[in-house]
Amino acid sequence: MTAHIGKPLDRVDGPLKVTGQAQYAGEFAVPGLTYGVAVNSTLAKGRILALDVDAAKAVPGVVDVLSHLNRPRMAAYDESYTDMDSADGAPFRPLFNDRVLYSGQPLALVVAETFEAARYAATLVGVRYAQEPHQTDIHRQAPHDAPAELPKPRGDADEAFARAAVKVEAAYSSPVEHHNPMEPHASTVVYQPDGGLTIYDKTQSAVNTLEFVSHIFGLADGDARVLSPFVGGAFGSGLRPQYQVVLAVMAALHLKRSVRVTLTRQQMFTFGHRPQTLQRLKLGADQKGHLEAVIHEVLGETSRFEDFTEHVAEWSGALYHCDNVRLAYQLAALDVYTPLDMRAPGAVLGIYALECALDELAVATGVDPVQLRIDNFSPVNQNEGKPYSSKQLLACYQQGAERFGWSQRNPQPRSMREGHQLIGWGMASGAWEAMLMPASAKATLAIDGSLVVASATADIGTGTYTVMTQIAGETLGLPMDKVTFKLGDTSLPKAPLEGGSFTVSSVGTAVQQACQALIKTLLETAQKDDDSPLAGATPDDVECVDGCLRLKADPARSLTFTDIVRQSGSPSLEAQADAKPEAERDKYATGSHAAVFVEVKVDEALGTVQVSRVVSAIAAGRVVNPKTAENQILGGVVWGIGMALQEETQLDHHLGRFMNHSLAEYHIPVQADIQDLQVIFVEEHDRIVNPLGSKGVGEIGIVGVAAAIANAVYHATGKRVRDLPITLDKLL
Amino acid sequence: MTPFAYARARQVDEALALRAGHPEARFIAGGTNLLDLMKENVARPGMLIDITGLPLHDVETTADGGLRIGALVSNADLAYHPEVERRYPLLAQAILAGASPQLRNMASTGGNLLQRTRCYYFYDAGVPCNKREPGSGCPARDGLNRIHAILGASDQCIAVHPSDMCVALAALEATVEVAGPAGRRVIDFADFHRLPGDQPQRDNTLEDDELIVAITLPARGFARHHAYLKVRDRASYAFALVSVAAALEREADGRIAEARLALGGVAHKPWRDPRAEDLLRGQPCNAESFGRAADALLQGAQGFAHNDFKIELARRAIVRALEQAASQEGTP
């Protein structure tokens, strides 16, 4: 039996990437290409009174300067600007009118025959504004209720908190963060001789981009095709089509020319971001730490034009057992761009606060932090009143603690040191949803016995190409090199957004089912011959091995795929599957879980924090590829270290502008910050979550890391820092 | 980025002549800072004069036992030069605390002195900045100033000089040899960089038409007792919040015979005060004497809200660096 699933196979697209053959959206060579460079606002709020484009247009090579004054026709209504990941409200419309809604807003696009001419001319565009007062400070804006359906309060959390023997009440905050994938957002729009558009876009869904630009510019079916074969990281920044694709399509339609727009690193700070949050946690418990009350109040930041919501507080009613829970969620509308899903959106923030508060409860009750979580474990998601289809979180605690050596921990803060370094150990739980979305895939077997499987999903560096190849190869009994997976193309069967950790489960299920359907087609084709060795067999009676279809009971009765395709009279045989969640799934809650253990070393005098050791135990169902899965978890842990200690986009409230907009000043971990990271996969056998039994690992790796670090810093220093990031000045 | 002309010079005189005819020109060597500034539209030279071909790549011992470093020696080559490693390990440490290997391979010794501040406002051509556009204002004073100066700032500018190498050069009392139309002159390191005052656009005392040709280190290298301590927000590739170059010579009885102390990340130039060093002379190596020197060096320090912590941080860093220097080889 060919067995690919569960093997740590190398990425099938690795050689293309390391040899530069993988082409990204801003790299496709197109004859006669023009280059667009956006001019961004320096003002946070107001109106454009005048645009002076004369100097820009006088630069040799400049073709045109587009703005709200001369752009082609665009849809007028908000509905046309919604996309597959929209927030409530009126989506941003680039170059639509004279309104300036945030600092960094694109106001014009300079298009030139060369990138250099466009970039220079863009610096010459003069903008005269009518300035209006802006507000970018979450502390100074009156909040409104978030348009989110929170779980109804259960029990009486306030009353239970009031009478609880042990109380923890604390406020936590997290700053704005930007995604900063390595590849900046880019779109290359090829204007075809017949007026059609081929759009290479950096996106987490080619389908989303196509529908979005089609609605805005009134394109008919077939007028455009979107391709996105490779994406250099996205982390949620490609879930919504960003302004570069609107500007590039706009310019191509207006000029009837091919246009490329690539954002600069600085411009990567001019659209969505992880929202700033202020959170208040109240935990009431008995003397032994059993939770009796959980109150979690969240204030998130959003824009003036959309209400961005995510699941921040929900986790506090789901992760542990508690009968008295009240959750609240408000938003402060600021003069900034709308926040955007970023790796483990909501969870990473809410669970940070919850897990820090639990650590404070452990200290208040004297119960070991791991034991406290074990004592409050819930096999049921009480928000939904449903049992989890699987939740091996207890095994995560046990295996993680053992690998880490947690039993040696002295609970006393400041109890371990090495010279000037105080050493602390902390831990936290993590959780993420295991979602399943409708997805389609098509499998095509050629006469030479090679298989092509296709679905319009994306590979944002996560390993989609590899994992889908494994699933298809496994199902059809083919070696990896006989299977090709295609994605990132709107001509392929539809797939959901590549996000939320649901690609392996959703698209993987569709791939598996398409391959299973293909087996059926093969069998039916074979059986058209009355003398077929497979005559009379049902799909359950046959198996695929080494490019052959054969009877399980009598392997000698076998046909090669090649023979069957030849017999069909067609050059190939194909089958498509449209996979949907099964009804059985509705009876259960589904999720992935984690236990994160961290050691930090804090310089007692200087406040510098070093994360010297992390053990992350992950329960995420069946792991299709341990190599790419571990890579996902490691990336999540590294980002968690950045979230805990470094990342923060700093807003100047006088200017209403993000100011540290470069990778020199916006800090993320560098190699020297990363030391010993270990990942444990706690396998779960879960046939309910989806037929593959896989829950996805894109988000779970980051969740809980920041809390574990904050808790370790407390254990090292005795100081509780509740405002992220924990920079050294907060520890002096 | 503004279009620019490009010329290549082979000799110092040729470079100076090109510059004399083109006041809008700038010299370029490694370009590790200038190109960034051009891409950000902060620097808009009409011409770049490539000086990488000038014969300024040598490191040679001087008659009085010092070391003369050509302006075009790369930061990496300088840090790993056997004479620097052996006799001036403080300088090697400081260089290696800065930037990244790729940047150090490109960056030149002379160019390192001319790095411009990392102030967010200076780097963003969309906002006011007195250093970039004199008279436009300084949003950092009442804005984001966590990384800004606590010493020597002016009403017009609170930016800091970003170099690590220069902090060590200040402590070692290097001199800067420059060539100009009127010939060559030597500038003491302490006089090379300047405080912002009412001309924050000027980082140093180099004239527009002058070119750095060499840095000279005196014979005394403090190889035995030295430390470069850099405190920053991550373990590499971050500018100093505070850095300390400490160098000591000790008597046979352990008392301090000579001390040098310079700070980075706190002012518009590497910060030194001979009075602080004088306080250490003849003193035992202990927390009290180190603390007194730290207090003296930080006299007059003033924060602007977000950077208030730097005053206490600097004090602690100075004491730590002096402890490390005193402890013998001064490994950080």
Interface residues (C-beta under 8 A of the other chain):
Chain A: N40 T42 S103 E116 R119 Y120 T123 T264 Q266 H420 A605 L606 G607 T608 Q610 L645 Q646 Q650 D652 H654 L655 R657 M659 N660 H661 S662 A664 E665 H667 P669 V670 Q671 A672 D673 T727 L728 D729 L732
Chain B: M1 T2 P3 K39 E40 N41 R118 Y120 Y121 Y123 D124 A125 G126 V127 P139 D142 G143 L144 R146 V231 R232 D233 R234 A235 S236 Y237 A238 F239 L241 F309 E312 L313 R316 A317 V319 R320
